[in-house]
């Protein structure tokens, strides 16, 4: 009945992915190692997003 209130898990992951990439970009001028760690974390999220998209198809 209230299905329209549920959040899309893919949308949540996409927002988190974009946030991680933005933080990595800002961090790249300060601490390259932390920036690389954030990019790696974003890549893992991207893999999860692709898996969920393939499962939905």
N, C-alpha and C positions, 0 to 999 in steps of 0.2 A: 504494500500500500504506500509506503514512504520510500520507495526505491530512488526517487529523485533526490533525496537528501544524502544518499551515499556518495562519498568521494571516489573518483576514479583513481585506482592505485597507479596507473600509468602516468596520470597527470602529476601526482605527488612526486613520483620518481623523476619526471622531467624537470620539475621545479627544483628539486634537490640537486640534480645534475647541473643545471644552469647556475645555481648558487655556488656549487663547488668550483666550477670553471671560473666564475667571476672572482671568487676568493683566491684562486690559484694565480690569476692574472695580477691581482693587487699584490700578492705575496712575492711574485717573481722579482720585484725590484728590491725586496728586503731580505728574503731568505729563500734561496733557490732550492734547497733541500725540502723545505716545507711545501713549496710550490709544486715540486715534482711529486710529493706524496699526495697532495690534493688532486693532481691530474690523474694519478694512478687510481685513486678512490673514485673519481668521476668515470674513468674507463670501466671499472667494475660495475658501476651503476648502469652505464650504457649497455653493457652485456646483459644485465638483468632486464633492462627495458626491451631489448631485442628478443630475449627469450619469452617475455610476457606477450609481446606482439605476435610472435610466431605461434604461441599457444592459443591465442585468441582467434587466429585465422583458420 
